[in-house]
Amino acid sequence: MTGLVVVGDALLDVDIMGPVHRLCPDAPAPVVDVERELVRAGGAGLAATLAATDGVETVLVTSLAPDADGERLRDRLSGHRLVRVVSSVLSGSTSVKTRVRGAGRSVARFDRGGGVAGPATEQMLAALREADAVLVADYGRGMAADPRLRAVLADLAGRVPVVWDPHPRGPDPVPGAWLVTPNRDEARVATGVAGTGPGWAVDAAARLRGAWRCRAVAITLGGRGALLHHGGAPMAIPAPEVPVLDPCGAGDRFAVTATTGLLRGSSLDEAVGDAVLAAANFLADGGVSALGRPAAPAATGDDAARVIERTRAAGGVVVAAGGCFDLLHTGHIRTLAAARALGDCLIVCLNSDHSVRRLKGPDRPINHQADRAEQLAALRCVDAVAVFDADTPIPLLRRLRPDLWVKGGDYSADDLPEARIVREWGGRAVAVPYHAGRSTTRLAAALAGTD
């Protein structure tokens, strides 16, 4: 078997980026001082790239034109060691989307090229038949309409996960697809039903599930998350609030995460829930324009560095607090709320699972770091969570440089090793009231005594 196969139309995306400091003298248009040009695979090529970035061995089944832009596209795809391309010959020219981005926002887009996907080859069909899971990333250029390819996909849907990311100009998904992932506008076009409320999404998902004869439909709703319908009660999956300058690529990130989740044995609920979080984090980290950048320290919710930058730009006070937070209890919440009240943002420095194990023993943590981080990020008083793997948060504090480092009152602030560190840049360590009788150790002991 070959792992994940992505089927669909590959495009070439070009971003021309730079700051904006002035308007044109002859028109109310921004002047972008070009600093760099980013060329990457788009469409199904982006989906394959994202899967490979996640460490998934991926085969891209697509159609490529024998032109200069097609060669640029091949070069970008071949740069990922986990991506193998099996293609037919595109009739026409490579579709190229060029976006001009000023100050992080798109100010114009130029499209050129276009063609018709060539007939599926025997090599393409053979690659499909070996798939452990399939993502159809349809961009309306004809690949998903190939009759021989569709016959293989319909057969595969009875044996392995087949996820279909549709396009308004593309064909219906093959019957039996495990999950179809239209966005709000695609669902409206497919159903002909207008609406904005949650009732509309429920009705649209039910209609599409019946019309497409698929196992499940997940309508993506932008900042509102997704609505999943798989035959039982529909499930609304909210998304965390993140700043969004450019939503490009979020749909591909969602579809890839959902597909790889099903590939690894997740339930539909789990796969779609993970996909919503992955799309939100993708956008919070800068979206497609951040692809290829070195990974930032692990964070949940809004990125810690971005929160700090915004706070300092507004002249605010940055507060940080830390701990394992293994079983979140009232004492934790009161401590964090008190810490947040001391400044204008609160960053929680969270011990990783490895760090907790070294500090607390082999039976801890009880909750994994992703769950602990998600619980903390959901608190109103917490602006961001940064996970660290050391025994102390000192290396992370040196990167974040908070104005205040806060601990519960069961510590002496002056005796903390972090106190000396934060003084290096003019920060201070402070204590907030301790809440006796509330501790993770006591809760863990109580739980251990129950059946």
C-alpha positions as CSV (number, residue, x, y, z in Angstrom):
1,M,0.0,0.0,0.0
2,T,1.2,3.6,-0.7
3,G,-0.3,5.6,2.2
4,L,-2.3,8.7,1.1
5,V,-3.2,9.5,-2.5
6,V,-4.2,13.0,-3.4
7,V,-6.2,13.3,-6.6
8,G,-7.0,16.5,-8.3
9,D,-5.9,19.6,-10.3
10,A,-2.5,21.0,-9.4
11,L,-1.9,24.8,-9.9
12,L,1.1,27.1,-9.5
13,D,0.7,29.8,-6.8
14,V,2.9,32.9,-6.7
15,D,2.9,35.4,-3.9
16,I,4.6,38.8,-4.4
17,M,5.0,40.4,-1.0
18,G,6.2,43.5,0.7
19,P,5.2,46.4,3.0
20,V,2.9,49.3,2.0
21,H,3.9,52.8,3.1
22,R,2.1,55.0,0.5
23,L,-0.5,55.3,-2.2
24,C,0.1,55.8,-5.9
25,P,0.2,59.5,-6.8
26,D,-2.1,58.9,-9.8
27,A,-4.7,56.6,-8.2
28,P,-6.0,55.4,-4.8
29,A,-4.0,52.2,-5.0
30,P,-1.4,50.9,-2.5
31,V,2.3,50.8,-3.5
32,V,3.8,47.5,-2.5
33,D,7.6,47.6,-2.0
34,V,8.4,44.1,-3.2
35,E,10.7,42.2,-0.7
36,R,10.2,38.6,-1.8
37,E,8.4,36.3,-4.2
38,L,7.1,32.9,-2.9
39,V,6.4,30.2,-5.5
40,R,4.6,27.1,-4.4
41,A,2.3,24.3,-5.5
42,G,-1.4,25.2,-5.3
43,G,-4.7,23.3,-5.6
44,A,-4.2,19.5,-5.2
45,G,-0.5,20.2,-5.2
46,L,-0.9,22.3,-2.0
47,A,-2.9,19.5,-0.4
48,A,-0.1,17.0,-1.2
49,T,2.5,19.4,0.1
50,L,0.6,19.8,3.4
51,A,0.3,16.1,3.9
52,A,4.0,15.6,3.3
53,T,4.8,18.3,5.7
54,D,2.8,16.3,8.3
55,G,5.1,13.3,7.6
56,V,2.6,11.3,5.5
57,E,3.9,9.5,2.5
58,T,1.8,10.9,-0.4
59,V,1.2,10.2,-4.1
60,L,-0.2,13.1,-6.1
61,V,-2.3,11.9,-9.1
62,T,-2.8,14.9,-11.3
63,S,-2.3,16.3,-14.8
64,L,0.6,18.6,-15.7
65,A,1.2,20.8,-18.7
66,P,4.6,20.5,-20.6
67,D,5.3,24.2,-20.3
68,A,7.7,26.4,-18.3
69,D,5.2,26.9,-15.5
70,G,4.5,23.2,-15.4
71,E,8.2,22.6,-14.8
72,R,8.2,25.1,-12.0
73,L,5.3,23.3,-10.5
74,R,7.1,19.9,-10.8
75,D,10.2,21.4,-9.1
76,R,8.2,22.6,-6.2
77,L,6.5,19.2,-5.8
78,S,9.8,17.3,-6.1
79,G,11.3,19.4,-3.3
80,H,9.2,17.3,-0.8
81,R,10.8,13.9,-0.3
82,L,7.5,12.3,0.8
83,V,5.6,13.4,-2.4
84,R,5.6,11.2,-5.5
85,V,3.9,12.6,-8.6
86,V,2.0,10.4,-11.1
87,S,0.5,12.5,-13.9
88,S,-1.1,12.7,-17.3
89,V,-0.5,15.5,-19.8
90,L,-2.6,18.6,-19.4
91,S,-4.0,19.9,-22.6
92,G,-3.4,23.7,-22.5
93,S,-1.2,25.6,-20.1
94,T,-0.6,25.5,-16.4
95,S,-3.0,27.5,-14.3
96,V,-1.1,30.2,-12.4
97,K,-2.5,32.4,-9.7
98,T,-0.4,35.4,-8.7
99,R,-1.3,37.4,-5.7
100,V,0.1,40.7,-4.7
101,R,0.2,41.0,-1.0
102,G,0.9,44.3,0.9
103,A,1.3,44.4,4.7
104,G,0.1,40.8,4.9
105,R,-3.1,41.3,3.0
106,S,-3.9,40.5,-0.6
107,V,-4.5,43.6,-2.7
108,A,-4.8,42.0,-6.1
109,R,-4.7,38.6,-7.9
110,F,-3.8,37.8,-11.5
111,D,-4.9,34.5,-13.1
112,R,-3.5,33.1,-16.3
113,G,-3.3,29.8,-18.1
114,G,-5.7,26.9,-17.9
115,G,-6.3,23.6,-19.7
116,V,-8.1,20.3,-19.6
117,A,-6.8,17.3,-17.6
118,G,-5.6,14.5,-19.8
119,P,-7.2,11.0,-19.6
120,A,-6.1,9.0,-16.6
121,T,-3.2,6.7,-17.3
122,E,-2.7,3.1,-16.2
123,Q,0.0,4.3,-13.8
124,M,-2.4,6.7,-12.2
125,L,-5.1,4.1,-11.8
126,A,-2.6,1.6,-10.4
127,A,-1.4,4.2,-7.8
128,L,-5.0,4.8,-6.8
129,R,-5.7,1.1,-6.3
130,E,-2.7,0.9,-3.8
131,A,-4.0,3.7,-1.6
132,D,-4.7,3.4,2.1
133,A,-6.7,6.6,1.9
134,V,-7.7,9.1,-0.8
135,L,-8.3,12.8,-0.8
136,V,-9.9,14.2,-4.0
137,A,-8.9,17.9,-4.1
138,D,-11.2,19.1,-6.9
139,Y,-10.4,22.5,-8.4
140,G,-12.8,22.3,-11.3
141,R,-10.2,21.6,-14.1
142,G,-11.5,18.2,-15.0
143,M,-9.3,15.6,-13.2
144,A,-12.2,14.5,-10.8
145,A,-14.5,14.0,-13.8
146,D,-12.4,11.3,-15.5
147,P,-14.8,8.2,-15.8
148,R,-12.1,5.5,-15.3
149,L,-10.7,7.3,-12.3
150,R,-14.1,7.7,-10.8
151,A,-14.9,4.0,-11.2
152,V,-11.7,3.2,-9.2
153,L,-12.6,5.8,-6.6
154,A,-16.1,4.4,-6.2
155,D,-14.7,0.9,-5.7
156,L,-12.1,2.2,-3.2
157,A,-14.8,3.9,-1.1
158,G,-16.0,0.5,0.0
159,R,-12.6,-0.4,1.5
160,V,-10.6,2.7,2.5
161,P,-11.4,6.3,3.5
162,V,-12.2,8.5,0.5
163,V,-12.6,12.2,1.3
164,W,-13.9,14.6,-1.4
165,D,-13.2,18.4,-1.3
166,P,-15.6,19.6,-4.0
167,H,-15.6,22.6,-6.3
168,P,-18.7,24.4,-7.8
169,R,-17.4,23.7,-11.4
170,G,-16.5,20.0,-10.6
171,P,-18.6,16.8,-10.7
172,D,-20.5,15.3,-7.7
173,P,-18.5,13.1,-5.4
174,V,-18.6,9.4,-6.2
175,P,-21.2,7.5,-4.2
176,G,-20.0,6.0,-0.9
177,A,-17.4,8.7,-0.2
178,W,-16.6,8.7,3.5
179,L,-16.6,12.5,3.9
180,V,-17.4,15.4,1.6
181,T,-16.1,18.9,2.8
182,P,-17.8,21.8,1.0
183,N,-17.4,25.3,2.3
184,R,-20.3,27.5,3.0
185,D,-20.5,29.0,-0.6
186,E,-20.0,25.6,-2.2
187,A,-22.8,24.1,-0.1
188,R,-25.1,27.0,-1.1
189,V,-24.4,26.5,-4.8
190,A,-24.9,22.7,-4.5
191,T,-28.2,23.0,-2.7
192,G,-29.6,26.2,-4.1
193,V,-30.6,27.2,-0.6
194,A,-29.7,30.6,0.9
195,G,-29.3,31.2,4.6
196,T,-26.9,32.2,7.3
197,G,-28.1,30.6,10.6
198,P,-27.2,27.2,12.0
199,G,-30.5,25.8,10.8
200,W,-29.5,26.4,7.2
201,A,-26.2,24.5,7.6
202,V,-28.0,21.5,9.2
203,D,-30.6,21.4,6.4
204,A,-27.9,21.8,3.7
205,A,-25.7,19.1,5.1
206,A,-28.7,16.7,5.2
207,R,-29.7,17.5,1.6
208,L,-26.1,17.0,0.4
209,R,-25.6,13.8,2.2
210,G,-28.7,12.4,0.5
211,A,-28.0,13.8,-2.9
212,W,-24.4,12.7,-3.0
213,R,-25.0,9.3,-1.3
214,C,-22.0,9.8,1.0
215,R,-21.4,8.7,4.5
216,A,-20.9,12.2,5.9
217,V,-20.8,15.9,5.0
218,A,-18.9,18.5,6.9
219,I,-19.7,22.1,5.8
220,T,-16.9,24.4,6.8
221,L,-18.1,27.7,8.1
222,G,-15.0,29.8,8.4
223,G,-14.5,31.3,11.8
224,R,-17.6,29.4,13.1
225,G,-15.9,26.0,12.6
226,A,-17.8,23.2,10.8
227,L,-21.2,21.4,10.8
228,L,-20.8,17.6,10.5
229,H,-23.8,15.4,9.5
230,H,-23.2,11.6,9.4
231,G,-26.7,10.2,9.8
232,G,-27.3,10.9,13.5
233,A,-27.7,14.2,15.3
234,P,-25.7,16.9,13.4
235,M,-22.6,18.0,15.2
236,A,-21.5,21.7,15.4
237,I,-17.7,21.9,15.9
238,P,-16.6,25.4,16.9
239,A,-13.3,26.9,15.9
240,P,-11.0,28.9,18.2
241,E,-10.9,32.6,17.5
242,V,-7.7,33.5,15.5
243,P,-6.7,36.6,13.6
244,V,-7.1,35.9,9.8
245,L,-5.4,38.1,7.3
246,D,-5.7,35.6,4.4
247,P,-7.9,32.4,4.5
248,C,-6.1,30.9,1.4
249,G,-5.2,27.3,2.0
250,A,-7.4,26.7,5.1
251,G,-9.8,24.4,3.2
252,D,-6.9,22.3,2.0
253,R,-5.5,22.2,5.6
254,F,-8.9,21.1,6.8
255,A,-9.4,18.4,4.2
256,V,-5.8,17.0,4.6
257,T,-6.1,16.7,8.4
258,A,-9.5,15.1,8.2
259,T,-8.2,12.5,5.6
260,T,-5.1,11.7,7.5
261,G,-7.1,11.3,10.7
262,L,-9.4,8.7,9.0
263,L,-6.2,7.1,7.6
264,R,-4.9,6.6,11.1
265,G,-8.2,5.2,12.5
266,S,-9.9,8.2,14.0
267,S,-13.7,8.4,14.1
268,L,-15.4,11.0,11.8
269,D,-16.1,13.2,14.9
270,E,-12.4,13.1,15.9
271,A,-11.1,13.6,12.4
272,V,-13.3,16.7,11.7
273,G,-12.7,18.1,15.2
274,D,-8.9,17.9,14.6
275,A,-9.4,19.4,11.1
276,V,-11.1,22.4,12.5
277,L,-8.3,23.0,15.0
278,A,-5.6,22.4,12.4
279,A,-7.2,25.0,10.0
280,A,-7.4,27.6,12.7
281,N,-3.8,27.0,13.8
282,F,-2.7,27.1,10.2
283,L,-4.3,30.6,9.8
284,A,-3.0,31.8,13.1
285,D,0.5,30.9,12.0
286,G,0.3,32.9,8.8
287,G,-1.4,30.5,6.4
288,V,0.2,29.6,3.1
289,S,2.6,32.5,3.2
290,A,4.2,30.9,6.2
291,L,4.9,27.6,4.5
292,G,8.6,26.8,4.6
293,R,9.2,29.0,7.6
294,P,10.9,27.3,10.6
295,A,8.4,26.0,13.1
296,A,7.6,28.3,16.0
297,P,7.6,26.9,19.6
298,A,4.5,24.8,20.2
299,A,1.5,27.0,21.0
300,T,-2.3,26.6,21.4
301,G,-4.8,29.3,20.5
302,D,-3.4,32.6,19.3
303,D,0.4,32.4,18.8
304,A,2.2,33.6,22.0
305,A,4.7,35.8,20.0
306,R,1.9,37.5,18.1
307,V,0.0,38.2,21.3
308,I,3.1,39.7,22.9
309,E,3.8,41.8,19.8
310,R,0.3,43.2,19.8
311,T,0.3,43.9,23.5
312,R,3.7,45.7,23.4
313,A,2.7,47.8,20.3
314,A,-0.3,49.1,22.3
315,G,1.9,49.9,25.3
316,G,0.5,47.1,27.4
317,V,2.0,44.8,30.1
318,V,2.9,41.2,29.3
319,V,2.2,38.7,32.1
320,A,3.4,35.0,32.1
321,A,2.6,32.2,34.4
322,G,3.6,28.5,34.3
323,G,3.0,25.0,35.5
324,C,1.9,21.5,34.6
325,F,-1.8,22.1,35.0
326,D,-2.4,18.4,34.9
327,L,-5.9,18.3,36.4
328,L,-7.3,21.8,36.0
329,H,-9.0,22.9,39.3
330,T,-10.4,26.0,40.9
331,G,-7.0,27.0,42.4
332,H,-5.4,27.1,39.0
333,I,-8.3,29.2,37.5
334,R,-8.1,31.7,40.4
335,T,-4.4,32.0,40.1
336,L,-4.5,32.5,36.3
337,A,-7.4,35.1,36.6
338,A,-5.4,37.0,39.2
339,A,-2.3,36.9,37.0
340,R,-4.3,38.2,34.0
341,A,-5.6,41.1,36.1
342,L,-2.0,42.3,36.6
343,G,-1.5,43.2,32.9
344,D,-2.9,43.3,29.4
345,C,-2.2,39.7,28.2
346,L,-1.4,36.4,29.9
347,I,0.9,33.7,28.4
348,V,0.8,30.3,30.1
349,C,4.1,28.4,29.9
350,L,3.0,24.8,30.0
351,N,5.3,21.8,30.9
352,S,5.3,19.2,28.1
353,D,4.5,15.6,28.8
354,H,8.2,14.7,28.9
355,S,8.9,17.6,31.3
356,V,6.0,16.6,33.6
357,R,7.2,13.0,33.6
358,R,10.7,14.0,34.7
359,L,9.3,16.2,37.5
360,K,6.4,14.1,38.7
361,G,7.2,10.5,37.9
362,P,6.2,7.9,35.3
363,D,2.5,8.0,36.2
364,R,2.1,11.7,35.2
365,P,0.8,13.5,33.4
366,I,-2.8,12.3,33.7
367,N,-3.8,14.5,30.7
368,H,-1.6,14.8,27.6
369,Q,-0.1,18.2,26.7
370,A,-2.5,18.8,23.8
371,D,-5.5,18.4,26.1
372,R,-4.0,20.5,28.9
373,A,-3.1,23.2,26.4
374,E,-6.6,23.2,24.9
375,Q,-8.2,23.4,28.4
376,L,-6.0,26.4,29.3
377,A,-6.6,28.2,26.0
378,A,-10.3,27.9,26.5
379,L,-10.1,30.0,29.7
380,R,-11.2,33.7,29.2
381,C,-8.2,34.9,31.2
382,V,-5.6,33.1,29.0
383,D,-4.4,34.7,25.8
384,A,-2.0,32.1,24.6
385,V,-0.3,28.8,25.7
386,A,3.3,28.0,24.9
387,V,4.6,24.5,25.6
388,F,8.2,23.9,26.8
389,D,10.1,20.7,27.1
390,A,12.8,21.7,29.7
391,D,12.6,21.1,33.4
392,T,12.0,24.8,34.0
393,P,10.5,27.6,31.8
394,I,13.7,29.6,31.8
395,P,14.6,29.0,28.1
396,L,11.1,29.9,27.1
397,L,11.0,33.0,29.3
398,R,14.2,34.3,27.7
399,R,12.4,34.1,24.3
400,L,9.1,35.6,25.5
401,R,10.7,38.3,27.9
402,P,7.5,39.0,29.9
403,D,7.2,42.0,32.1
404,L,5.7,40.0,35.0
405,W,6.3,36.3,36.0
406,V,3.5,35.1,38.3
407,K,3.3,32.1,40.7
408,G,0.8,31.0,43.3
409,G,1.4,32.3,46.8
410,D,2.7,28.9,48.0
411,Y,6.0,30.1,46.5
412,S,8.2,33.0,47.6
413,A,8.6,35.1,44.5
414,D,12.1,36.3,45.4
415,D,13.3,32.7,45.9
416,L,12.1,31.5,42.5
417,P,15.0,30.9,40.0
418,E,12.8,32.6,37.4
419,A,12.9,35.8,39.4
420,R,16.6,36.4,38.7
421,I,16.1,35.6,35.0
422,V,13.2,38.1,34.4
423,R,15.2,40.8,36.1
424,E,17.7,40.5,33.2
425,W,15.4,42.5,31.0
426,G,13.7,44.6,33.7
427,G,10.9,42.2,34.5
428,R,9.6,41.2,37.9
429,A,8.4,38.0,39.6
430,V,5.3,38.4,41.8
431,A,3.1,36.0,43.8
432,V,-0.7,35.9,43.9
433,P,-2.9,34.4,46.6
434,Y,-2.6,30.7,47.3
435,H,-5.8,28.7,47.6
436,A,-5.3,26.0,50.2
437,G,-6.9,22.6,49.9
438,R,-6.9,22.6,46.1
439,S,-4.2,20.7,44.4
440,T,-3.6,18.3,41.5
441,T,-1.9,15.8,43.7
442,R,-4.9,15.6,46.1
443,L,-7.3,15.2,43.1
444,A,-5.1,12.5,41.6
445,A,-5.0,10.6,44.9
446,A,-8.8,10.8,45.2
447,L,-9.3,9.6,41.7
448,A,-6.9,6.7,42.3
449,G,-9.0,5.5,45.2
450,T,-12.2,5.2,43.0
451,D,-13.2,2.3,40.8
